[in-house]
Amino acid sequence: MLRKLVVFALVLFAVAHADKGASLLVYKSLLSEEPVEGQELSVVVRIFNVGDSAAYDVSLNDDTWSANFEKGVGLELAKWDKLTVGANVSHVYSVRPIEAGVFETAPATVLYRNTPNGVQQSGLSTSLGAIYIESSADHAKRTASHLMEWAIYFLLGAVTCAPAGFVWLSLSSKAVQVGKKSKRS
């Protein structure tokens, strides 16, 4: 929620203080809610043109992942010929963490021009900060159905409740028999 609020504030600031020309906001986020060792981690980079003219030759480079990540599906590089005023584009790719732990991420780099033959400008995306990658063993433990634990729980519950149940049944059947005898007399 805080991240969305910060992005919204950046968009408002950029719109209010936009110079002539394109102004790009680049937002990098994860689509995967639970990063796990050995599983695909989907990354999305969104580029918004909040300036008052189109951006040309827009290129995205997000090859900042450390050696602790393998490349997955998609490319970390993307290019667009033109990004019109108010338009946005998204680029999705994946990486696969090869070990568990906490890893710092770096922002993606975007290059663009205000005019088709203008000077190349650069910008950075938001950073993901530190990402905690859970080990596959811990993830399996945390998300397992725990059927054996539940079976033991119910078995122990039955063992502790069974004697009280038998006492109640025997007393209630004796009470019924006494009630029947008292009605006959």
Backbone bond lengths (Angstrom), bond angles and torsions (degrees), N, CA, C in turn:
res aa  C-N    CA-C-N  psi(-1)  N-CA   C-N-CA  omega(-1)  CA-C   N-CA-C  phi
1 M - - - 1.446 - - 1.522 110.01 -
2 L 1.351 115.80 -43.56 1.456 120.22 -179.38 1.520 110.58 -65.00
3 R 1.325 116.24 -38.16 1.462 120.28 -179.64 1.535 110.42 -63.70
4 K 1.338 117.06 -41.37 1.459 120.62 178.47 1.522 110.94 -65.30
5 L 1.333 116.65 -37.34 1.460 120.66 178.46 1.527 110.74 -65.55
6 V 1.320 116.72 -40.48 1.467 120.94 178.75 1.527 110.46 -64.84
7 V 1.337 116.59 -43.13 1.467 120.25 178.71 1.529 109.94 -62.89
8 F 1.333 116.91 -42.60 1.462 120.82 179.10 1.526 110.47 -61.62
9 A 1.340 117.04 -42.45 1.464 120.75 178.60 1.528 110.73 -64.26
10 L 1.328 117.25 -38.98 1.468 120.33 177.50 1.523 111.36 -64.21
11 V 1.325 115.94 -40.14 1.462 119.62 178.51 1.519 110.37 -63.35
12 L 1.325 116.83 -45.95 1.464 120.11 178.72 1.528 111.48 -61.79
13 F 1.323 116.93 -43.06 1.457 121.11 178.89 1.522 110.85 -62.55
14 A 1.316 116.49 -44.05 1.463 120.70 -179.03 1.523 111.04 -65.10
15 V 1.327 117.10 -40.05 1.463 120.19 179.64 1.525 110.19 -66.94
16 A 1.322 116.62 -41.23 1.467 120.19 -177.62 1.529 112.44 -70.13
17 H 1.307 117.72 -32.40 1.460 121.29 -176.07 1.526 113.22 -111.60
18 A 1.297 116.56 22.34 1.466 119.87 -176.31 1.524 111.08 -70.22
19 D 1.322 114.10 130.30 1.459 120.09 173.09 1.512 107.09 -82.75
20 K 1.309 115.24 175.41 1.455 118.23 175.36 1.515 108.24 -65.24
21 G 1.295 115.32 137.15 1.458 120.54 179.15 1.503 111.42 113.52
22 A 1.313 113.57 -179.52 1.461 120.24 -179.14 1.524 109.60 -74.98
23 S 1.305 114.72 147.18 1.455 121.70 174.28 1.521 106.26 -139.11
24 L 1.307 116.28 117.44 1.461 120.56 -174.45 1.523 110.91 -106.65
25 L 1.325 114.84 133.85 1.458 121.77 170.85 1.520 106.79 -107.47
26 V 1.309 116.02 133.74 1.458 120.90 -176.10 1.526 108.03 -123.40
27 Y 1.325 115.75 121.33 1.458 122.60 -176.14 1.521 109.16 -119.57
28 K 1.321 116.32 121.66 1.465 122.67 -178.37 1.529 108.26 -109.75
29 S 1.336 116.36 131.42 1.466 119.42 179.96 1.527 110.02 -148.47
30 L 1.321 114.99 169.54 1.455 121.78 178.05 1.520 109.43 -102.51
31 L 1.321 117.16 137.90 1.460 121.25 172.91 1.519 110.45 -86.83
32 S 1.311 117.24 -25.81 1.459 122.40 -179.28 1.524 109.05 -80.67
33 E 1.333 116.28 128.55 1.458 119.60 -178.57 1.524 112.83 -83.93
34 E 1.315 117.74 -27.17 1.450 121.70 -178.09 1.526 110.27 -126.72
35 P 1.330 118.02 91.65 1.464 119.43 178.34 1.529 110.90 -66.23
36 V 1.333 115.77 123.43 1.466 121.82 -177.18 1.520 108.95 -127.38
37 E 1.308 115.29 139.91 1.459 122.38 178.27 1.523 110.41 -55.06
38 G 1.337 116.61 128.84 1.459 121.84 176.43 1.519 114.81 85.35
39 Q 1.335 119.03 -6.43 1.467 121.72 179.96 1.525 109.29 -107.60
40 E 1.345 115.14 150.65 1.464 121.00 179.86 1.524 110.85 -58.94
41 L 1.310 115.59 137.60 1.458 123.31 177.85 1.527 106.26 -119.66
42 S 1.332 117.22 108.22 1.466 121.46 -175.70 1.525 110.66 -82.92
43 V 1.323 115.16 130.89 1.458 122.38 -179.66 1.530 107.67 -117.85
44 V 1.329 116.75 134.76 1.459 120.84 176.43 1.532 107.96 -122.37
45 V 1.329 115.16 134.34 1.457 121.66 175.65 1.523 106.49 -118.19
46 R 1.334 116.18 121.72 1.470 121.61 -179.98 1.519 108.55 -110.12
47 I 1.323 115.23 134.06 1.468 121.09 179.39 1.518 108.07 -118.33
48 F 1.331 116.55 125.54 1.463 123.71 -179.50 1.525 108.93 -115.29
49 N 1.329 117.51 131.04 1.471 121.13 174.04 1.525 107.18 -96.07
50 V 1.336 116.17 105.53 1.465 121.18 -179.00 1.528 111.08 -105.43
51 G 1.329 117.04 9.32 1.462 121.28 178.90 1.515 111.65 -82.31
52 D 1.339 115.42 -171.65 1.468 119.34 -178.92 1.522 113.06 -107.76
53 S 1.334 117.38 14.84 1.464 121.01 171.78 1.532 108.74 -149.06
54 A 1.298 115.75 168.39 1.461 121.05 -178.00 1.521 111.06 -71.57
55 A 1.313 115.61 154.60 1.462 122.23 173.21 1.526 107.41 -105.29
56 Y 1.325 116.41 138.81 1.462 122.18 -176.63 1.524 109.87 -117.31
57 D 1.327 114.88 154.42 1.473 122.34 178.06 1.526 111.25 49.34
58 V 1.313 116.04 52.17 1.464 121.09 -178.96 1.525 108.23 -79.02
59 S 1.321 116.27 126.49 1.469 119.87 177.19 1.518 109.24 -131.92
60 L 1.312 114.24 140.39 1.460 122.67 -178.61 1.515 108.51 -115.60
61 N 1.324 116.33 134.28 1.458 121.65 177.04 1.525 107.70 -133.11
62 D 1.319 116.19 116.95 1.460 120.64 179.71 1.524 110.05 -129.73
63 D 1.320 115.83 51.67 1.468 120.47 179.93 1.526 111.03 -94.05
64 T 1.309 116.42 35.83 1.458 121.96 -175.38 1.517 114.07 -91.13
65 W 1.318 118.11 5.51 1.464 120.41 -177.67 1.517 110.17 -72.63
66 S 1.318 116.86 140.85 1.465 121.75 -175.94 1.531 110.96 -74.13
67 A 1.309 115.02 178.28 1.465 121.02 -179.93 1.525 111.52 -69.09
68 N 1.328 118.04 -8.53 1.467 121.85 178.72 1.525 112.16 -80.72
69 F 1.331 117.45 2.46 1.459 122.54 -179.54 1.521 109.69 -127.51
70 E 1.337 116.03 138.83 1.467 121.40 173.50 1.520 108.09 -99.13
71 K 1.326 115.61 152.43 1.470 118.99 174.69 1.511 109.02 -70.72
72 G 1.320 115.81 140.11 1.459 121.44 178.95 1.514 109.89 -111.56
73 V 1.318 115.61 -135.47 1.462 122.51 -178.98 1.526 108.96 -80.46
74 G 1.324 117.15 138.06 1.463 121.48 178.09 1.515 112.13 90.10
75 L 1.321 114.65 169.89 1.451 121.30 -178.97 1.520 110.32 -108.94
76 E 1.309 115.59 150.92 1.462 120.98 177.65 1.522 111.25 -85.71
77 L 1.310 116.59 0.36 1.461 122.85 178.93 1.522 108.99 -117.47
78 A 1.334 116.18 143.12 1.465 120.34 176.80 1.521 108.94 -151.06
79 K 1.350 116.04 153.50 1.474 121.07 179.86 1.516 109.65 -138.86
80 W 1.316 115.21 145.55 1.465 122.82 174.87 1.524 106.95 -135.37
81 D 1.328 116.24 138.50 1.463 120.31 -179.54 1.520 112.05 -69.70
82 K 1.345 115.84 -40.47 1.462 119.46 -175.05 1.520 109.69 -150.51
83 L 1.323 115.74 139.16 1.460 122.26 174.54 1.522 106.81 -125.08
84 T 1.331 116.15 106.30 1.461 121.01 -173.58 1.529 111.29 -71.44
85 V 1.329 115.43 168.84 1.462 122.32 -179.24 1.535 109.19 -61.05
86 G 1.320 116.81 131.27 1.457 121.98 178.75 1.515 114.61 78.44
87 A 1.311 118.06 -1.85 1.467 121.11 -178.65 1.527 110.49 -86.10
88 N 1.304 113.95 162.45 1.464 119.28 174.09 1.517 108.78 -145.18
89 V 1.312 114.94 154.25 1.461 122.05 177.34 1.528 108.32 -133.31
90 S 1.309 114.37 155.05 1.464 120.15 177.47 1.513 109.03 -126.60
91 H 1.301 115.47 145.57 1.459 121.48 176.68 1.528 107.77 -131.29
92 V 1.338 116.26 127.55 1.460 121.31 -177.34 1.525 109.19 -120.39
93 Y 1.295 116.05 135.76 1.458 122.45 173.55 1.525 107.30 -148.69
94 S 1.306 117.52 174.81 1.459 119.15 -179.82 1.520 110.92 -134.26
95 V 1.309 113.88 153.40 1.458 122.45 172.76 1.524 106.79 -128.93
96 R 1.328 116.00 161.06 1.459 120.60 -179.21 1.527 108.29 -125.01
97 P 1.343 117.24 114.81 1.470 119.07 177.18 1.530 109.93 -68.42
98 I 1.320 116.38 134.05 1.468 119.23 -177.01 1.525 111.90 -100.95
99 E 1.326 117.88 -5.76 1.458 120.60 174.11 1.517 109.78 -150.53
100 A 1.327 114.98 157.52 1.466 121.14 -178.84 1.524 109.72 -84.32
101 G 1.329 114.85 159.11 1.463 120.50 177.99 1.518 111.02 140.87
102 V 1.327 115.20 -170.15 1.459 121.90 178.26 1.529 107.68 -106.68
103 F 1.336 115.89 128.10 1.453 120.44 -176.96 1.524 109.98 -128.65
104 E 1.301 116.24 135.36 1.465 121.90 175.55 1.520 108.96 -81.99
105 T 1.323 115.98 142.61 1.459 120.27 177.46 1.520 109.01 -114.04
106 A 1.297 115.52 160.43 1.467 121.48 179.72 1.525 108.79 -116.00
107 P 1.322 117.17 157.57 1.471 119.26 178.39 1.529 112.00 -73.05
108 A 1.317 114.82 155.34 1.467 121.02 174.44 1.528 108.59 -78.93
109 T 1.322 116.34 157.78 1.460 122.00 178.66 1.526 109.41 -109.61
110 V 1.323 116.72 136.83 1.459 121.39 176.66 1.533 108.08 -124.36
111 L 1.327 116.14 135.77 1.464 122.91 176.81 1.517 108.02 -118.38
112 Y 1.344 117.31 141.68 1.464 120.88 179.86 1.521 109.84 -159.27
113 R 1.331 115.29 170.25 1.468 122.76 177.60 1.530 108.55 -126.50
114 N 1.342 116.42 146.61 1.471 121.06 176.77 1.522 112.10 -77.81
115 T 1.305 116.72 -27.83 1.469 122.70 176.76 1.527 106.67 -129.42
116 P 1.331 117.58 161.50 1.465 118.63 -177.57 1.530 114.29 -55.19
117 N 1.330 118.16 -32.42 1.468 120.90 -179.68 1.523 111.95 -117.25
118 G 1.322 117.07 19.21 1.467 121.65 -176.03 1.515 113.20 -76.32
119 V 1.314 112.59 -178.06 1.461 120.50 179.17 1.526 109.42 -72.32
120 Q 1.314 115.39 138.65 1.455 119.98 -179.62 1.529 110.06 -74.24
121 Q 1.338 115.49 132.46 1.457 121.63 177.74 1.518 108.44 -114.69
122 S 1.314 115.73 158.42 1.468 118.58 -179.37 1.520 110.27 -131.42
123 G 1.300 115.16 159.36 1.457 121.81 177.26 1.516 109.87 -154.27
124 L 1.317 115.32 167.33 1.458 121.55 179.86 1.520 110.08 -120.31
125 S 1.301 115.68 152.13 1.458 120.94 176.76 1.525 109.44 -85.47
126 T 1.318 114.94 176.53 1.451 118.95 169.64 1.523 107.73 -69.68
127 S 1.307 115.97 155.68 1.461 120.43 178.42 1.515 109.12 -98.50
128 L 1.304 116.58 150.68 1.462 120.47 176.84 1.523 111.18 -80.67
129 G 1.322 116.53 -12.61 1.462 120.24 -178.07 1.508 110.52 74.46
130 A 1.321 115.76 -148.58 1.459 121.03 179.36 1.530 109.19 -84.65
131 I 1.310 115.98 131.21 1.462 122.19 178.48 1.523 107.86 -111.82
132 Y 1.336 116.21 127.56 1.460 120.55 174.54 1.523 108.66 -90.95
133 I 1.315 116.18 119.60 1.461 122.44 177.05 1.527 107.22 -100.56
134 E 1.324 115.89 117.99 1.461 121.85 -178.56 1.528 109.59 -81.03
135 S 1.315 117.00 142.01 1.462 119.57 177.61 1.527 109.22 -68.86
136 S 1.318 116.33 151.89 1.466 119.92 -178.22 1.528 111.18 -65.78
137 A 1.336 118.01 -32.38 1.466 120.71 178.32 1.530 110.44 -67.48
138 D 1.333 117.34 -44.81 1.469 120.44 178.48 1.525 111.12 -64.67
139 H 1.315 116.52 -38.37 1.468 120.26 179.45 1.531 110.37 -65.55
140 A 1.326 116.48 -41.62 1.470 120.18 179.08 1.533 110.33 -64.28
141 K 1.345 117.24 -40.36 1.464 120.51 177.88 1.521 111.61 -63.73
142 R 1.322 115.43 -43.67 1.466 120.95 -175.27 1.525 112.30 -70.55
143 T 1.319 117.81 -32.96 1.461 120.40 -174.22 1.527 113.76 -105.08
144 A 1.339 118.03 2.09 1.468 120.96 -179.51 1.521 110.29 -68.37
145 S 1.330 116.29 160.80 1.466 120.87 -179.50 1.526 111.90 -78.65
146 H 1.314 119.08 -16.60 1.462 123.91 177.09 1.528 112.15 56.39
147 L 1.327 117.17 43.20 1.458 121.22 -178.49 1.526 112.63 -61.32
148 M 1.304 118.14 -39.54 1.466 121.01 -179.51 1.532 110.08 -64.87
149 E 1.316 117.74 -41.94 1.464 120.85 179.13 1.530 110.85 -63.22
150 W 1.335 116.79 -41.50 1.460 120.10 179.24 1.529 110.90 -67.07
151 A 1.321 117.94 -39.06 1.466 121.08 178.58 1.527 110.48 -62.64
152 I 1.320 117.72 -43.86 1.468 121.45 177.92 1.528 110.45 -63.30
153 Y 1.328 116.33 -41.46 1.473 121.16 179.17 1.533 110.49 -59.60
154 F 1.332 117.31 -48.61 1.464 120.09 -179.19 1.533 111.42 -67.52
155 L 1.317 117.59 -37.12 1.460 120.97 177.97 1.524 110.74 -63.15
156 L 1.321 117.67 -47.60 1.459 121.11 178.89 1.528 111.21 -65.83
157 G 1.318 117.10 -35.93 1.466 120.44 176.01 1.514 111.19 -64.10
158 A 1.325 116.81 -40.94 1.464 120.87 179.34 1.518 110.95 -67.15
159 V 1.334 116.41 -39.19 1.459 120.53 179.82 1.530 110.50 -63.76
160 T 1.321 117.57 -39.48 1.466 119.71 -179.25 1.524 112.43 -78.05
161 C 1.318 118.80 -28.93 1.468 121.45 -178.68 1.525 113.07 -89.40
162 A 1.306 118.58 -22.59 1.468 122.11 -175.43 1.532 112.86 -60.30
163 P 1.341 120.45 -46.82 1.477 118.74 179.93 1.533 112.64 -59.53
164 A 1.323 116.57 -42.37 1.462 119.29 178.81 1.527 110.61 -64.20
165 G 1.298 117.49 -37.08 1.461 121.36 178.16 1.512 112.14 -65.59
166 F 1.346 116.82 -41.95 1.462 119.93 178.12 1.530 111.30 -64.68
167 V 1.333 117.34 -40.98 1.468 120.86 177.69 1.526 109.31 -61.06
168 W 1.283 117.21 -45.78 1.468 120.60 -179.78 1.526 111.22 -61.92
169 L 1.329 117.30 -45.18 1.468 120.69 178.53 1.529 112.09 -60.47
170 S 1.328 116.46 -44.33 1.472 118.53 -178.75 1.529 111.14 -67.21
171 L 1.326 117.60 -40.39 1.463 120.13 178.90 1.528 111.44 -68.21
172 S 1.324 117.03 -38.59 1.463 118.60 -179.93 1.529 111.19 -70.13
173 S 1.317 117.85 -34.99 1.473 118.93 177.87 1.529 110.33 -70.53
174 K 1.356 119.18 -34.91 1.461 122.12 175.97 1.523 109.90 -67.27
175 A 1.329 116.70 -38.07 1.465 120.28 179.58 1.517 110.26 -65.93
176 V 1.296 117.86 -37.47 1.465 121.29 177.97 1.523 109.91 -66.29
177 Q 1.327 117.03 -42.16 1.459 120.92 179.53 1.530 111.02 -64.93
178 V 1.350 118.06 -40.37 1.454 122.37 177.62 1.517 109.86 -65.52
179 G 1.305 117.69 -38.80 1.472 122.54 178.41 1.509 111.19 -64.15
180 K 1.312 117.95 -39.43 1.472 121.67 179.32 1.527 110.30 -67.94
181 K 1.332 117.44 -38.55 1.474 121.55 179.52 1.522 110.53 -67.94
182 S 1.327 116.83 -38.16 1.470 119.69 -178.63 1.521 111.03 -71.16
183 K 1.302 119.39 -28.65 1.461 122.20 177.20 1.521 110.69 -72.45
184 R 1.317 119.13 -32.73 1.446 123.16 -179.55 1.533 110.94 -72.70
185 S 1.293 117.41 -30.44 1.445 119.19 -176.51 1.479 114.26 -80.90
